[in-house]
Amino acid sequence: MAKKNSTLYRLTLSDDASHKKIRQWRFSRLGGAVVALTSLMVLFGVFYALMALTPLKTTIPGYPDAHFKKGAIANALKIDSLENEMFRWTLYAENLSRILSGEEGLSEADSIISGNPSRYLETVSREEMARRDSVLRTFVASEDRFGVAGTKRDLPLEGLHLFTPLKGAVSREFDMVLHPGVDITAPAKSVVCAALDGTVISAGWTDEAGYSVVVQHQENIISCYKHNQHLLVKEGDKVSAGKPVAVVGQNQLHFELWHKGEAVDPAKYCKF
């Protein structure tokens, strides 16, 4: 038995014409098995590295490529934005209904938005919601809300629907004294949109703010869009929420929101 296990084998590499030996290997049966197994493991490791760490993995049927991932991320952002806008409209309607019913308006929007909107709405019965809806419809019909002769409203800022002027990352936050606005970083040539319906009261260049747009809205609200590359509106233009007003310059927008002459934190009312 010992003799059988100690049998050696020889693998020779030679020149076919001269029969000269170029290279030869001697190995036992166990050594050959170890070499073969090691070679298979190395080959599998190389194959795995190529498929996992290189673009070759996109050749696998069903594997999500870069376009698929980009589309999934874009759809997720759209869904998140739609959910946020729907809740803001719900908050606006609830605020208006409370005021028409003689109740106190919602002044702490942040505490509601940070919680679960559905849990908040579940505290209101169907009968109460139907009553408030009826009061709201009656008010809208009597005041001709969508007509030219509608009366001026005086709602808290939290009850208004603000369109996000630019999707990006907040690089500098609001400070009442040192920085009365937010800086939003976004890709070059991104479009800046109006936050609310209004009228452009200033559009041009200044040494301090570069190309900037200032829009006057109802409820004594003013929005400012500074440090743009170029402007898409001029003074006197009527703009609606979501309408492009400028193009980002130097990958950053400085956005300010003023209510009754006082700067407010835009991050409380817009999701960037």
C-alpha positions in Angstrom: 0.0 0.0 0.0 2.8 2.4 0.9 4.5 1.7 -2.4 1.4 2.5 -4.3 0.9 5.8 -2.6 4.6 6.8 -3.2 4.3 6.2 -7.0 5.6 9.2 -8.9 4.4 10.5 -12.3 6.3 12.6 -14.8 4.9 15.3 -17.1 7.4 16.3 -19.8 7.3 19.2 -22.3 9.6 18.5 -25.3 10.3 19.8 -28.8 8.4 17.8 -31.3 11.2 18.1 -34.0 14.3 17.4 -31.9 12.7 15.6 -29.0 14.7 17.8 -26.7 13.2 18.1 -23.2 12.2 21.7 -22.4 10.5 21.2 -19.1 9.5 18.4 -16.9 7.5 18.0 -13.7 7.4 15.1 -11.3 4.5 14.6 -8.9 2.6 12.1 -7.0 -1.1 11.3 -7.2 -1.8 13.4 -4.1 0.3 16.3 -5.4 -1.4 16.3 -8.7 -4.8 16.5 -7.0 -3.7 19.4 -4.9 -2.4 21.3 -7.9 -5.5 20.7 -9.9 -7.8 21.8 -7.0 -5.7 24.9 -6.4 -5.8 25.8 -10.1 -9.6 25.5 -10.1 -9.9 27.7 -7.1 -7.6 30.3 -8.6 -9.5 30.2 -11.9 -12.8 30.6 -10.0 -11.5 33.5 -8.0 -10.3 35.3 -11.2 -13.7 34.7 -12.8 -15.6 35.9 -9.8 -13.4 39.1 -9.6 -14.0 39.8 -13.3 -17.7 39.4 -13.0 -18.1 41.3 -9.6 -15.7 44.2 -10.0 -15.8 45.0 -13.7 -18.5 46.1 -16.2 -18.7 42.4 -17.4 -21.4 41.8 -14.7 -23.9 43.8 -16.8 -23.8 41.0 -19.4 -25.6 38.7 -17.0 -29.2 38.4 -18.1 -31.5 40.3 -15.7 -28.7 42.2 -14.0 -29.7 45.9 -13.5 -27.4 48.2 -15.5 -26.6 51.9 -14.8 -29.6 53.2 -16.7 -32.0 50.9 -14.7 -30.5 52.1 -11.4 -30.7 55.7 -12.4 -34.3 55.3 -13.4 -35.2 53.6 -10.2 -33.6 56.4 -8.2 -35.4 59.0 -10.2 -38.7 57.3 -9.7 -38.1 57.0 -6.0 -37.4 60.7 -5.8 -40.6 61.5 -7.8 -42.7 59.3 -5.5 -41.2 60.9 -2.4 -41.8 64.4 -3.8 -45.4 63.6 -4.7 -46.1 62.2 -1.2 -44.6 65.3 0.3 -46.7 67.6 -2.0 -49.9 65.7 -1.3 -49.4 66.0 2.4 -48.7 69.8 2.1 -52.0 70.1 0.2 -53.7 68.1 3.0 -52.2 70.4 5.6 -53.3 73.5 3.6 -56.9 72.2 3.4 -56.9 71.3 7.1 -55.5 74.8 8.0 -58.2 76.5 5.9 -60.9 74.3 7.3 -59.8 75.1 10.9 -59.8 78.8 10.3 -63.2 78.8 8.6 -64.5 76.8 11.6 -63.2 79.4 14.0 -60.5 77.1 15.3 -56.8 77.9 15.7 -54.6 77.3 12.7 -51.7 74.9 12.7 -48.6 76.9 13.6 -46.2 74.0 14.2 -46.0 72.4 10.8 -42.7 70.8 11.5 -44.0 68.6 14.3 -46.8 67.3 12.0 -44.6 66.7 9.0 -42.0 64.9 11.0 -44.6 62.5 12.4 -47.0 60.2 10.6 -49.6 62.2 8.5 -52.0 59.3 8.3 -52.0 58.9 12.1 -52.8 62.6 12.5 -55.7 62.4 10.0 -57.0 59.3 11.7 -57.9 61.4 14.8 -60.5 63.2 12.7 -63.8 61.4 12.3 -65.5 60.9 8.9 -68.4 63.1 10.0 -66.1 65.9 11.0 -64.1 65.7 7.8 -67.3 65.8 5.8 -68.5 68.8 7.7 -65.3 70.7 7.2 -65.3 69.8 3.5 -68.8 71.2 3.1 -67.8 74.4 4.9 -64.8 74.7 2.6 -66.8 74.1 -0.6 -69.4 76.7 0.5 -66.7 79.3 1.2 -65.0 78.7 -2.2 -68.2 78.9 -4.1 -69.3 82.1 -2.3 -66.0 83.9 -2.6 -65.2 82.9 -6.2 -61.7 81.7 -5.1 -60.6 81.2 -8.7 -62.0 84.5 -10.0 -60.4 87.9 -10.4 -62.6 89.4 -7.7 -61.6 86.9 -4.9 -61.0 88.4 -1.5 -57.5 88.6 0.0 -56.7 85.7 2.3 -54.6 85.9 5.5 -53.4 82.4 6.1 -50.3 81.4 8.1 -47.3 80.5 5.9 -47.5 76.9 7.0 -50.8 76.5 5.2 -49.4 77.5 1.8 -48.1 75.1 -0.8 -44.5 75.9 -1.8 -43.0 74.4 -4.9 -39.3 73.3 -4.3 -37.3 75.7 -6.4 -34.3 73.4 -6.9 -33.6 69.7 -6.0 -30.2 69.4 -4.4 -28.2 69.3 -1.2 -28.3 72.1 1.3 -24.6 73.2 1.6 -25.3 76.1 4.0 -28.2 76.4 6.3 -30.4 79.3 7.4 -29.2 81.8 10.0 -31.4 84.8 10.8 -28.4 87.2 11.3 -25.5 85.8 9.3 -27.2 84.0 6.4 -30.9 84.7 5.9 -31.4 81.9 3.4 -30.2 78.5 2.3 -27.5 77.5 -0.3 -28.5 74.6 -2.5 -25.9 72.7 -4.4 -27.1 71.1 -7.7 -25.6 70.1 -11.1 -24.6 72.9 -13.5 -27.4 74.2 -15.7 -30.1 73.0 -13.4 -33.4 74.9 -13.7 -34.6 77.1 -10.8 -38.4 77.3 -10.4 -40.7 79.7 -8.7 -41.9 78.6 -5.3 -45.3 80.2 -5.5 -47.5 82.1 -8.0 -46.5 85.8 -8.1 -45.0 88.7 -10.0 -41.3 89.3 -10.7 -40.4 92.7 -9.0 -36.7 92.5 -9.7 -34.6 90.6 -12.2 -31.0 91.5 -13.1 -27.4 91.7 -12.0 -25.9 93.0 -8.8 -22.3 92.8 -7.6 -23.4 91.1 -4.3 -26.0 88.6 -5.6 -25.0 88.1 -9.3 -27.9 87.3 -11.6 -30.9 87.3 -9.2 -34.7 87.2 -9.3 -37.1 88.5 -6.7 -40.8 87.5 -6.8 -43.6 89.0 -4.9 -46.4 86.6 -3.8 -49.7 86.9 -1.9 -49.8 86.9 1.9 -46.8 89.4 2.0 -44.4 86.7 0.9 -41.3 87.4 -1.2 -38.9 84.8 -2.6 -35.3 85.5 -3.8 -33.2 83.4 -6.1 -29.5 84.5 -6.2 -26.2 83.6 -7.9 -27.7 82.3 -11.1 -25.9 81.8 -14.4 -28.7 83.6 -16.4 -32.3 84.5 -16.0 -35.4 83.2 -17.8 -37.8 86.0 -16.7 -37.8 89.8 -16.6 -39.3 92.4 -14.2 -43.1 92.5 -14.4 -43.5 88.9 -15.6 -46.3 86.8 -14.0 -45.0 83.4 -12.8 -46.7 80.4 -11.5 -45.5 77.9 -8.9 -43.0 75.5 -10.7 -42.3 77.8 -13.6 -38.6 78.1 -14.5 -37.2 81.5 -13.6 -33.4 81.0 -13.9 -30.5 78.6 -14.5 -28.1 77.6 -11.7 -24.7 79.3 -11.8 -21.5 77.7 -10.2 -23.6 74.7 -9.2 -25.2 76.6 -6.3 -28.4 78.7 -5.7 -28.9 81.0 -2.8 -32.7 80.9 -1.9 -34.4 83.3 0.5 -38.0 83.4 1.7 -39.4 86.5 3.4 -42.8 86.8 5.2 -44.1 90.1 6.3 -40.7 91.7 6.1 -38.9 88.9 8.1 -36.6 86.2 6.8 -37.8 82.7 7.4 -36.1 79.3 7.0 -37.0 77.9 3.6 -36.1 74.4 4.7 -39.2 74.4 7.0 -41.5 74.8 3.9 -39.6 73.2 1.0 -37.9 69.8 0.8 -34.7 70.1 -1.2 
